[in-house]
Every structure is written in structure tokens, then in C-alpha cells.
Amino acid sequence: MKRARGMAGLTAFAALVVGVQLMTRAAGTEYYLTQLTMTAYYTVVVLGLCLVMGYAGQISLGHGAFFAIGGYTSAVLTTHDVTAWATASPVGRVLDRAGVFVERTTLYGGDVLSVNPWLAFVCAVLLSLFVALVIGYPTLRLKGHYLAMGTLGFGLIVYRILVGSRLTGGADGIAAVPPWHLLPGLVLTGRLGWRVANYYIAWGFAGLVLVFILNVVQSRTGRALRSIHDGEMAANAMGIDTAGYKLKVFVISAVLAAMAGSMLTHYSAGIGPSEADVMKSVRYVTLVAAGGMANVWGALIVGTVLTFLSLRGTFGSLDHAVFGFILILIMTLAPQGPLRPVAAGVRAVLGTLCARLASRRHAGRVPAAEETPAA
Amino acid sequence: MSQALQYIFSGITVGSIYAIVALGFNLIYSTTGIVNFAQGEFVMLGGMTAVTLSRFLPLPLAIMGAVALVALAGGSLEVVFFRRLRRPTILQMIIITIGLSIVIREAALHLWDEQVRALPYFTGEATSSVTVLGAGISPQVFWVLGTVAVAVLLLHLFLRGTLMGKAMRACASNLEASLLAGINAANTRTLSFMLSAGLGALGGCIMSPITMTQYDMGTSLAIKGFAAAMLGGIGNHMAAVLAGLLVGLAESFSVFVLPAAYKDATAFAILLLVLFVRPHGLFRAREVGASVREF
């Protein structure tokens, strides 16, 4: 039944993605697709963080930094001119032969060699993996929420380095990041002609991540994490390596953030240090909390809607304040998320209807383990 | 020699602010278990309020008014947002304080603006200096050090000598036992928020002439103060003061090895290092109860 519901959800998700694209075409508002594409990448970060917060019960205030690590790794590697090195040094020539470098045209029309975006992407993943291990290993072994402060400090360091270093372009960031030729005939770029294709690339990626996360939640790891949530000591006593599972989930979500960062950087052809800003990280936390913590679908829905509205500038100068307010309101009034009471209501109505129609069919569902009774 | 002295003085001056923030963390943490991410905002609010009040009040009154107002604000935060929570999780409480810090910061941005403000120097002017062993020190530095020393001493006496202070320590050490002893834990929590906010506001006032006050100064102060609190061992008040000074000194001497742009990163690096190597801090707290170890 769980699987059937998952399939139904995914089908609805795909239909909605296609439907929105067709609607923007029909309404002549295709410029929405640009923000919707960006929203998809930010939503990937939110989905990853949902694992950390909802299932491992930890807060990371450094996901903006992981996003920036991914983006900047791609940006630096793919814009750095290595022509001289690749043609002069023997190592460079071997690497060039191996297809590590690609030729691209700079803003001024010259042809230079830079690292292949695919390889840069792999580097971004590896770097974020390494950093997440270094941050997560010690902090997650401690009891409580040291991860929150550890990642906050880490995020601030990354921000300072990005602003202070010449390699990353200081406060200006890096511009003119080349398009990424994913496959023959499929380019990740923000150019106008590729807008619809990139909308589908972004949401296709988000869909894959969604499937992956749903699988993690229902796997051995997910069960172990839920047991940690219900009682860490009991879980430990059962032989579950709680710290190991928390670390695994934290690393997964950091890598997902870096992947999204790398892809969005190619899409918007640049990146700035504001991606690593603490407010960005807090924003991801808000979206997961507003989605109902251990609720992947909630995080997806709330994350998409609020990110899109924010990118459209709906909240004006109150942008940050709106997110702060949402955070406080949700946590004080409805810590289970605003969607859950609504969903429960809908389910109850449907349930009574179904019960009337066919008395044999079970309505509603057995309360799952992650649903702690509302306080 | 005189240059080293200059660095030492600037180190302990900023360090004493970190000490104050660290103390604030400890006060709230030990009675409530909340790591208050809005701690730096109290400092900012203190400075901002004092600057505004000083327009129509003499400076000492303006500072006292600011401390009182921010203390009230801190207490009401506890009453409004935390008192009514039943069986809150740590995750929930941390997230609320994160939200509060954002809302306070944004409110300050709209109430005042993004301009940098400062209180006037308490004695003399920006250029006046006292010569100590060949190093020119601003008189404000002595105001800061003196005020912090007196505040820390008073806090110590309060926690040790008064019934209210003892109640706070009792709540920190064992909540259930103190409830059984008839201590009103909810009021104790409110008091700890008020003390912590007032202390932060005082720090914001005395530092304002030197480091200026701006609406977004809170986050980095909070994390530096937390670094100090961790270094001293969370829940250990006197060690937090010492650790705050250490963090300030480390930051001030970091310019010898790091570019000045990365000066801020020193405290964060210390925080990460402490988390990795000695999560219980340099000095093992003697008076730490079960509630503190839970974090």
C-alpha cells in the first residue's frame, strides 16, 4: 500500500511538472520557467535536509555552504584557463589526451582550455563528501545539537573564505561559467533557447532525488533513523550504530546540496558568495520545518511554493522576516507541520466516505512510527 | 613590546564581549536547556536602544534604560514563546530561537536602518589615549574591562549568595529535585532569560563606541560567544569568562599568521576545533548537572 501511494505521488508529481510547463506556454508566461528551474535546484537541497532534520533529528546550518562548495568548485574549475599548463607540462598533456579539458570560447572570443564540467561536477561531489565527513564525524558522535553550531561556524568560515579569496572572485563571485553539455543534444544552460529543456532537466533531477530519498526513508537506514527518533538509547541497545546512520544521512544531504549547487551554477552561468550566507542555510531549515520535518512530500510542496514566491520577489524587503516568522509560528503552533492537520482532515473525510461506500475497506492508515502524538 | 601590549589589550577588550555573550549562553542553557541562537541580537538591541535613548537622556541613564528594556524583552520572549510549550524537543526550541534571531534582526533593520551607529566615548574622545608601558590605550578599554569585571562579580555573588540565584543553580543542576523543593522553575527560566538579555545589552552598550553597532552584528557575535562557552565547557560560568578572553586574544594575535580578512574565522576555527577535540571544554565543569550533559 505504501508503495502504491508512493507511485501515485510520483505520478502526480510528474503530471504537475508537465502541467505547469504547458500552462505557462498557454498563458504566455514562460518566463516563470526560469524561477521554476532555480526552484527545483533549491528544492533538492531542502529534500536532502529533510533527511537530516526529519529523520536524523539534527539541524544543519551549513547547507548553504555545501551548496556553495558545489557551485564554486564547478565555477572555478570550468572557468580557470589552463591552456598554458595543458600544452606545456607533460602531466597536463596526458590529462588533455585523457579528455579532462574542453575547449571553450571566452567572453572576448578567444579559445581556451578548461576542466570538463563533468569532471568538475565529480570534484564538487568528492569535495563536499570529504568536508561533510570532516564536519559530521566528530559532531554527530556527541549527544545533542552540536552539529547545529558546528555547521553554523563552518558556514561562516566558508562565507569568509569566499569573500576574502581571489580564486573565488571575492564579493563579486564568478561569472561567465560555461554551459554544461550533459549529453549530445542536451545542454545545461540558462540560454533562452534551452529554457524548456532546462526546466525538465532540473525537475527531472529533483524527481530522481525525490525517488532516492523516498527509498532511503523506507530502507534499513530509514527504519534505523526512525528508531533513533523514537528512542536513541533503545536503538543503541538494539545494536544500531546511531552515530553512523546520522553521519551517513548528513553526508548524503551535503552531497545532494553540492550537486544542486553545481548544476544551478551552470544554469545561471555564475555564483556569488551570498549562496553561502547563513540566511540561505536558515531558509532551507525553515522550509523543512514548514513542510513538517519528517515529511518528504511536505518539504517538497512547501519548499517549492515558498522558494518560487521568494525568487519572484513576492515578499519584497520582508523576505527574510517572512521566513523567520514562518519558522517561529510553525514551531510554536504546529510543530508537526501545517500540512499534517490538513492532510489528516482530508483523510478523515475521505475515510468516512469510503467506509460508507464499502464497509470492508479500511479507511485512513495506521499511525506511522514517526507520528509522535501532538503535544 | 608595546605593540604586543597593544594586541593584548585589544584582544581582551573584544574578548570580554565574547565572555559576556558566553555567560549569556550559559545562563539560559543551564536553566532551560535551550541554546539561544538569538544571544547576539540582545547585544545588538542593547547598543541600538542606548544610542536612541542617548538622544534625550544623559548617557548613564540611557544605558541603564537600554539594559532594562532589553532585559524585559528577553523575559517576554521566554513568556511568549517558550513557557507555553509542552514537552518541546531540543530541535524545536533551537529552531524557535533561530527564528527569533531573524525576526529581531529584521525588525531592527526596519525600526532603525542599516546604518552603523555608535554611542559617544564615555570619557574623552575617539583620539584620546592613556599610555600604559609605551602602548596607547583608549580610555574606553578600561571602561569595558571594568564594567565586565564588575558585572561578572555581581553575577557570581547573585548566583552564590541570593535565594533566587541559588534557585537558578538548583534548576540547572537537577530540575526534578528543584521542583520538589518548591522552586518555581518557570519563573526561574524567565529570570535567566532576563539576566542573559540584560547582560548582553550591557555588553552592547559598553562596546558600542569601539566596535560600533549595526543591525546584523548578532550572528557572528553569537557564534563567537558560543565558541567561548564551548571552550570553557558549557554550564561553567567562570570558565566561560576566561575562555572569552582567550578567544579574543587568539583573534587579535591571528593577524600575525593570517590575512586580516580571515580574522573573524579564528573564533569559528576554535569552535570547530573544540567540538572535534575537547567537546567538554578546557576546564571540566565542577557544578554541571545531568541536564547540562544531555545537550
Boltz contact constraints between the chains, C-beta under 6 A:
constraints:
  - contact:
      token1: [A, 138]
      token2: [B, 275]
      max_distance: 6.0
  - contact:
      token1: [A, 138]
      token2: [B, 276]
      max_distance: 6.0
  - contact:
      token1: [A, 139]
      token2: [B, 275]
      max_distance: 6.0
  - contact:
      token1: [A, 142]
      token2: [B, 279]
      max_distance: 6.0
  - contact:
      token1: [A, 144]
      token2: [B, 295]
      max_distance: 6.0
  - contact:
      token1: [A, 145]
      token2: [B, 90]
      max_distance: 6.0
  - contact:
      token1: [A, 145]
      token2: [B, 94]
      max_distance: 6.0
  - contact:
      token1: [A, 146]
      token2: [B, 275]
      max_distance: 6.0
  - contact:
      token1: [A, 148]
      token2: [B, 94]
      max_distance: 6.0
  - contact:
      token1: [A, 149]
      token2: [B, 226]
      max_distance: 6.0
  - contact:
      token1: [A, 150]
      token2: [B, 275]
      max_distance: 6.0
  - contact:
      token1: [A, 152]
      token2: [B, 223]
      max_distance: 6.0
  - contact:
      token1: [A, 153]
      token2: [B, 223]
      max_distance: 6.0
  - contact:
      token1: [A, 153]
      token2: [B, 268]
      max_distance: 6.0
  - contact:
      token1: [A, 153]
      token2: [B, 271]
      max_distance: 6.0
  - contact:
      token1: [A, 153]
      token2: [B, 272]
      max_distance: 6.0
  - contact:
      token1: [A, 156]
      token2: [B, 268]
      max_distance: 6.0
  - contact:
      token1: [A, 157]
      token2: [B, 265]
      max_distance: 6.0
  - contact:
      token1: [A, 157]
      token2: [B, 268]
      max_distance: 6.0
  - contact:
      token1: [A, 160]
      token2: [B, 264]
      max_distance: 6.0
  - contact:
      token1: [A, 160]
      token2: [B, 265]
      max_distance: 6.0
  - contact:
      token1: [A, 164]
      token2: [B, 261]
      max_distance: 6.0
  - contact:
      token1: [A, 164]
      token2: [B, 262]
      max_distance: 6.0
  - contact:
      token1: [A, 278]
      token2: [B, 219]
      max_distance: 6.0
  - contact:
      token1: [A, 282]
      token2: [B, 98]
      max_distance: 6.0
  - contact:
      token1: [A, 289]
      token2: [B, 95]
      max_distance: 6.0
  - contact:
      token1: [A, 320]
      token2: [B, 102]
      max_distance: 6.0
  - contact:
      token1: [A, 320]
      token2: [B, 106]
      max_distance: 6.0
  - contact:
      token1: [A, 321]
      token2: [B, 106]
      max_distance: 6.0
  - contact:
      token1: [A, 324]
      token2: [B, 99]
      max_distance: 6.0
  - contact:
      token1: [A, 324]
      token2: [B, 102]
      max_distance: 6.0
  - contact:
      token1: [A, 324]
      token2: [B, 103]
      max_distance: 6.0
  - contact:
      token1: [A, 327]
      token2: [B, 99]
      max_distance: 6.0
  - contact:
      token1: [A, 328]
      token2: [B, 96]
      max_distance: 6.0
  - contact:
      token1: [A, 328]
      token2: [B, 99]
      max_distance: 6.0
  - contact:
      token1: [A, 331]
      token2: [B, 92]
      max_distance: 6.0
  - contact:
      token1: [A, 331]
      token2: [B, 95]
      max_distance: 6.0
  - contact:
      token1: [A, 331]
      token2: [B, 96]
      max_distance: 6.0
  - contact:
      token1: [A, 332]
      token2: [B, 81]
      max_distance: 6.0
  - contact:
      token1: [A, 335]
      token2: [B, 92]
      max_distance: 6.0
  - contact:
      token1: [A, 375]
      token2: [B, 86]
      max_distance: 6.0
  - contact:
      token1: [A, 375]
      token2: [B, 87]
      max_distance: 6.0
